[in-house]
Amino acid sequence: MTQVVLGENEGIDSALRRFKRQVSKAGILADVKYHRHFETPIEKRKRKAVAVKRTRRFK
């Protein structure tokens, strides 16, 4: 779970910016998008195959 503790003289804008950065680094939004709707077994296999290709390319 992502948390942001406000400093004593910190504005809400900078805290919100830090929160958004932490959420994007943690990959929370990407995870939500993947689980937004039901995924059929064929779609799941395709997504995993693409992920494997992506990881192999960077090794």
Buried (B, 14 or more C-beta within 10 A) or exposed (E): EEEBEEEEEEEEEEBEEBEEEEBEEEEEEEEEEEEEEEEEEEEEEEEEEEEEEEEEEEE
